[in-house]
Amino acid sequence: SETPVLSDLADALARGRLTIAEASAIPEEELDTLFEVATERLDIGHEHEAAELFRGLLTLFPYSARYWRGYGITLHRLQDFQAALAAYDASLLLDSRAPAIQCYRAEILVYLGRLAEASQELEALSLEGDTNIHERKAALVACITALSEPDPATPARSPEPPATQPATETQFVLPDGRQLPLADARF
């Protein structure tokens, strides 16, 4: 039979009242260091390694909007759009005041061809302070407008990644072949 302490510990872990990091007494500074390593791996184009590190962080402590945001950005760059949306949603649940994440979500919705949802996301976007978000929103609105008004001479299709792309930057093209003017997602 289990001792009461182990039973309470297992119950707290199962119910999400206690994380593995807390149960293991992993200091916040060590989690922050792991986060920094993950972001460095992402910044140098090692997205798969960054994804593994972020998954590990989230296993240890799933209640950080910052960890979910990093994981979402990593999945976004890996073009795992559905999983990136889920990670961004988790980040927004923990910190609903994150206009960059709302903007990244809208970008993914554009890639998935869900233009009405992307427009709604952008309309709800708070543009407090960050000029990069203003520029990104304007670029996405222009992209949605271009995709919503198809050129009769060009057959309609969803945005897709180009055949070749630089190792550290993901790029997408509009149906007429123009590249989307969007920068990589940033922390």
N, C-alpha and C positions, 0 to 999 in steps of 0.2 A: 504494500500500500504506500501511496505517496505521502510525503510529509506535507503539513499544511503550507509551508513556505513555497515548496515547489508547485503545489497545486494552485496557490494564489498567483504565482509567477506565470504559470502556463495560462491561467485564466486571463490575466492582464494582457499577455501577449496576444492571445486569441481574440480578445475584444478590442484591441487597438489602443488600450489605455497605457501601454508600455511598449516602447520600440526595442528592437534588438540592440541598437546602440546604447540605449539607456540601461537595459538589463546587463549589458556587457561592460558598462562604465567607460565607454569610448568617449573621450573628451571632445567637445565641440571643435576645438582647434584641430584635432586630427581629421574630423569630417570636413572642415574647411580646407585643409591641405589636400585631401582627396578630391574635393571639388575643383581646386586650382589645377591639379594635375589633369583632371578630365577636361577642363576648359583649354588647357595648353595643348592637349592631344587634338582637340577639335580645331583649335586655331592653326595647327600645322598640317591639317588635312587628314588626320588619322581618325576618321569618324567612327569606324568600327570599334577601335580601342576606347574612344570616348564613350560610346554607347554602353560598353561593358562596365566602365567605371561608374557611369551614372546609374545603371541598373543596380550595381553593388551599393552605391550610396542610398538609393531609394529602398533597398532591402533593409539597410541598417536604420534609416530614418525617413519614413515616407511622408512626413508632415512638413516638408520644406518646399515652399513655392519655388524657391531658387533652384533646387535640385530638379524639380519637374520641368521648370523652364529650360534648363540646360539639356535635359533629356529630350524635350520636345524639339529644341533647335537642332540637336544631333540627328534625330529621326527625320526632321524636315530636310536636312542636307543629304541624308541617305535616301530621300524620296520615298520613305515609308509614311505616306501622308495620313492614312487612317490612324496609325499609332501615334504620329505627331499630334494630330488633333486631340486624341485622348490625353496625351501628356499635357498639352496646353490647357485642356479643360481642367485637369487636376490642379495645375498651377493657378488657374483663375479661381478655383474653389477655395484655395488657401490664401490668395491675394487677389481680390477682384479689381484692385486699382492698378492694373498693369496694361496700359494702352499698347505697349509693344507686342504683348502676347495676343491681344485682340487683333492687331494688325497682321501678325504672322498667321493667325487662324484664317483671316480673310484671304490672305495670299494662297493658302492651301485650298480653300474652298474654290478659288478661281481655277487652280490647277485641276481640281476635280470636276470642273464644269458646273459647279453649284453657284452660279452668278447671283441669283436672288438672295441666297443666304449670305454671300460675301458682301453684297451691298448693304444688307441689314446690319451686319457686323461693323461695317465701316461707318454707317450712320450713327450707331451707338457709341462709337469710339470717342473717348475723351482725349483732347489734344493738348492737355496741360503741359506746357514747358518744353517738350522735346521737339526740336525742329526736324530731326531725322524722321520722326513719326509723321509730321506734317507732309514731308516730301514723299515718304513711302505711301501714305494714304492717297495723295494726289496721283502717284504713279499707278496704284491699284485701281482707282476710280477711272483713270484714262484707259487702263487695260480692259476693265469691265465694259466701258462704253464701246471700245473697239470690238470686243467680242460680241456685244449685244447688237451691233449694227454690221451684219456681215456684208462683205463686198460681193455683189452678184457674180463677179468674174472668178472669185476664189471659193472653192468648196469649203464649207464650214467644218472645223475640227477643233478638238480641245487643245489647249496649250500642252506642249510636250518638250521634254528635255532635248537639246540638240544631240546629234550622234557623237560628237566629241566635245569634251568640256575640260577646262583646267582642273587639276587635282584638288585645288583648295576653294573653288568657287562654283556653285551650282548656278546654271543659267537656264532660262526658259525662253521659248519663242512664241510670238503671236501667230495666228493662222497665216498671215501674209509673209511670215519669215523674219519679221523684226524681233530683236531680242527684247525681253522685258527689262525695263530700266530699274531693276530692284537689286539692292545690295544684299549680301548674305546677312542672315539674322545675327544679331549681336547680343551679348549679355549686357 
